Structure formats: C-alpha cells, structure tokens
Amino acid sequence: MNKYEQYAKVFNHFDEDGDGKVSASELQQCVESIGGEIMSIEESIAAVELMDADGDGLLCLEDFIRLVDGAGDEERDNDLKEAFKMYELTGKGYINPKSLKRMLSRLGESKSIDECKKMIAYFDINGDGVLSFDEFKIMMSC
C-alpha cells in the first residue's frame, strides 16, 4: 500500500458520514481520538480554512493529505524520526506492542500488551500488527 492509499484509508476512517469530506468537527475528533493535543473547534475550523482548496469549508482527500503530510516539513519529519526511534527499540524499523508498552511506561503511562495492540491496530494500515514509520507519522499527524 503506497503513501496515498494509506492517507486515503485514514481519511475514510475519519470521514464519519461518508460524504468524501472531513469537517472541522471530524478533524477535531480525529485529533482527540488519538490522544493529540485537544483542539478547540475554533482551531479545527482555522485548520480547515487554511487547507480548504475549494472554499467549501471542508477538507477533501487532497486537502487532508496536505494537512497531514505537512507539505514536506523537513524539521517535523526529523522530529518524528527521532520520536519513532524512541519507541522502536528493536532496531527492526517498526514499533511492536512490547516496545510501545515499554516506552509508554517510561513516560508514566501504564498500558497492558492488549491495550498496546489495540493502539497499534488503530493505525496499522497494512494489518501486520506493528507500526512502520509511515503509519507512526500518520498517527502523530492527526
């Protein structure tokens, strides 16, 4: 599955009403559902307005990809790579439930292996049971 298909799958997951668009409230729920900084409705409206190419007040898939991808923000990618390395303790290029549990424990979050599996499954686009960097990047971008 290529990057575009991965973004499309995430987009469709958060497009709750299936209209092919993500509203400000759907974007807000996306951020909250993954435990990101709580985004006010005003902030989500501003984000949608900033990225909305056709001016309809909603994000189409392409708008969503630009928002999530950060339009090539190199510094953000480097930060994400460093964060990924902290979670990816095996050196195999992915985050497994055990390494996620270990890192969350270091951060003061106590989670069971089953809870970590569920967290991973939410963004595990290819269904292999682990998070690749691209899946981690999507997770952290929402």
Disulfide bonds with the S-S distance in Angstrom:
none
